[in-house]
Amino acid sequence: MPEAHADSLSQRDRSRLHGELIERRNKLETAAARSDADQLAEILDTVDEALHRMEHGGFGICEVCDAPIESEILLDDPLAKICLECLSPAQRRALEHDLNLASSIQRSLLPQQDFDVPGWEGFYRYEPHGAVSGDFCDVIRDGEKTLVLLGDISGKGVSAALLMSHLSAIFRGLTDSDAPLVTIMERANRLFCAAVPTGSFATLVAAHLRPDGEVELSNAGHVPPIVHNGCVDRLPPDGVPLGLFCQSGYSSQRLRLEPGDRLVFVTDGLVESRDGNDAEYGIGAVASLVQSHPDLGPCELAQHLVADAARFRKGRPADDDTTLMVMRRTN
């Protein structure tokens, strides 16, 4: 049974959970050395048990029914010992209440879905795979400029949603400083890196939109943004994801868009949509649809992209969070 469950978590997720448990153990050990609290010692024993199961087999197996514990639960709480089916009614109600509260808080952090800023109009679709999402988007007025952000936090569930809210707070705290976009990215990376668990990170694309159509873009390992200005270009990533290395440097590229030109940002939940034969939708399909509908506004284009990916899946449900943002120069 432990071997069967080993494949339900990706190697990256298992490595991340192992790193989180080691980090949690180190912090608990330090705290326990300064305190006589029995509770700290009990939690430390629980972490040691989880590490032992992870290294010697049995990790992620329900202690009630011996079935694999759902990966979503383990990613949120690597100390979990019981699967969803074996939770008591009271535990299920508590879990449902927590998820509903987390979902409500997360949605309250999102910007207005259709936005109109000097020189630009935009629209985004935000579709969590579960109750909460690790995707991230924001629209922040920054003096004469507008900072737009779209990204994807590593992991899933409540833990990813918490990191998403933390990243949102970081960027909002860095605006109104008149700093260049590259400086904002580097500062955000240092703050995020210092606060997140080992192995956690965020891919992200950021753009400063100016009223005159000038755009400055910086991409931290995210899906290439698409620029439609008569032809369609995919702009490659030029930086590492946020949170991996505290001293990472970032670069940016500038372009000028004319009235009617568009920018499209998407997360990998869209481009990695798969059909029944496990074929991938791909960034090429996104670019082709953008080019074949040159006159669609942000809302209409976003709806078309979501619908086209759904048609491609042919009834297969989405298996990841999906977020996309479309912006169009207005004057």
CORRA-V497178 format. One record per backbone hydrogen bond with DSSP energy under -0.5 kcal/mol. CO is the residue of the C=O (numbers start at 1). NH is the residue of the N-H. E is the energy in kcal/mol with one decimal. If there is no record, write none. Layout:
[[CO,NH,E] [CO,NH,E]]
This chain:
[[1,5,-1.8] [2,6,-1.3] [3,7,-0.5] [4,7,-0.7] [5,8,-2.1] [5,9,-0.6] [6,9,-0.5] [10,14,-2.6] [11,15,-2.5] [12,16,-2.3] [13,17,-2.7] [14,18,-2.4] [15,19,-2.4] [16,20,-2.5] [17,21,-2.5] [18,22,-2.3] [19,23,-2.5] [20,24,-2.8] [21,25,-2.6] [22,26,-2.4] [23,27,-2.1] [24,28,-2.4] [25,29,-2.8] [26,30,-2.0] [27,31,-2.4] [28,32,-3.0] [29,33,-1.7] [30,34,-0.7] [31,34,-0.8] [32,35,-1.0] [37,41,-1.1] [38,42,-2.2] [39,43,-2.4] [40,44,-2.4] [41,45,-2.1] [42,46,-1.9] [43,47,-2.3] [44,48,-2.4] [45,49,-2.3] [46,50,-2.1] [47,51,-2.4] [48,52,-2.4] [49,53,-2.5] [50,54,-2.3] [51,55,-2.0] [52,56,-2.1] [53,57,-1.6] [53,59,-1.2] [58,61,-1.3] [60,69,-3.3] [62,66,-1.8] [67,62,-3.2] [70,73,-0.7] [70,74,-1.8] [71,75,-2.6] [72,76,-1.3] [73,77,-2.9] [77,80,-2.1] [81,63,-2.8] [83,86,-0.8] [84,87,-1.4] [88,92,-2.6] [89,93,-2.3] [90,94,-2.2] [91,95,-2.4] [92,96,-2.7] [93,97,-2.5] [94,98,-2.3] [95,99,-2.4] [96,100,-2.5] [97,101,-2.3] [98,102,-2.6] [99,103,-2.6] [100,104,-2.2] [101,105,-2.5] [102,106,-2.6] [103,107,-2.4] [104,108,-1.5] [105,109,-0.7] [106,109,-1.2] [107,110,-1.1] [113,115,-0.5] [113,124,-1.3] [115,122,-2.9] [117,120,-2.9] [119,330,-2.3] [119,331,-0.6] [120,117,-1.7] [121,328,-2.8] [122,115,-2.0] [123,326,-2.9] [125,324,-1.9] [126,128,-0.5] [127,322,-2.3] [132,130,-0.8] [134,153,-2.8] [136,151,-3.2] [138,149,-2.5] [140,147,-3.5] [142,145,-1.7] [145,142,-2.8] [146,148,-0.6] [146,209,-2.9] [147,140,-3.1] [148,207,-2.2] [149,138,-2.0] [150,205,-2.7] [151,136,-2.4] [152,203,-2.1] [156,160,-0.9] [157,161,-2.1] [158,162,-2.5] [159,163,-1.8] [160,164,-2.2] [161,165,-2.1] [162,166,-1.9] [163,167,-2.5] [164,168,-2.1] [165,169,-2.0] [166,170,-2.0] [167,171,-2.2] [168,172,-2.2] [169,173,-1.8] [170,174,-0.9] [171,174,-0.7] [171,175,-0.7] [180,184,-2.1] [181,185,-2.5] [182,186,-2.3] [183,187,-2.5] [184,188,-2.7] [185,189,-2.4] [186,190,-2.0] [187,191,-2.4] [188,192,-2.7] [189,193,-2.9] [190,194,-1.9] [191,195,-0.8] [192,195,-0.7] [192,196,-1.9] [197,200,-2.1] [201,154,-2.9] [202,242,-2.6] [203,152,-2.4] [204,220,-3.6] [205,150,-1.9] [206,218,-2.5] [207,148,-2.6] [207,209,-0.6] [208,210,-0.5] [208,216,-1.9] [209,146,-1.7] [210,213,-2.1] [213,257,-2.6] [214,210,-2.2] [215,255,-2.2] [216,208,-2.5] [217,253,-2.1] [218,206,-2.9] [218,220,-0.5] [219,221,-1.1] [219,238,-1.5] [219,239,-0.8] [220,204,-1.3] [225,235,-2.6] [226,264,-2.4] [227,229,-0.6] [227,233,-2.5] [228,262,-2.4] [231,229,-2.2] [231,233,-0.5] [233,227,-2.6] [233,235,-0.5] [234,236,-0.6] [235,225,-0.7] [239,221,-0.9] [241,244,-1.1] [242,202,-2.2] [245,248,-1.6] [253,217,-2.8] [255,215,-3.3] [258,261,-2.6] [261,329,-2.5] [262,228,-2.9] [263,327,-2.7] [264,226,-2.6] [265,325,-2.9] [267,270,-1.6] [267,271,-1.1] [268,272,-2.4] [270,273,-1.6] [271,282,-3.3] [273,281,-2.7] [275,278,-2.0] [279,275,-1.7] [281,285,-0.5] [282,286,-1.1] [283,287,-2.4] [284,288,-2.3] [285,289,-2.1] [286,290,-2.3] [287,291,-2.3] [288,292,-2.0] [289,293,-0.7] [290,293,-0.8] [293,296,-1.1] [297,301,-2.7] [298,302,-2.3] [299,303,-2.3] [300,304,-2.3] [301,305,-2.3] [302,306,-2.1] [303,307,-2.5] [304,308,-2.7] [305,309,-2.1] [306,310,-1.9] [307,311,-2.3] [308,312,-2.2] [309,313,-1.8] [310,314,-0.8] [310,315,-0.8] [311,314,-0.8] [313,316,-1.5] [322,127,-3.1] [323,267,-1.9] [324,125,-2.3] [325,265,-2.9] [326,123,-2.0] [327,263,-2.6] [328,121,-2.0] [329,260,-2.7]]
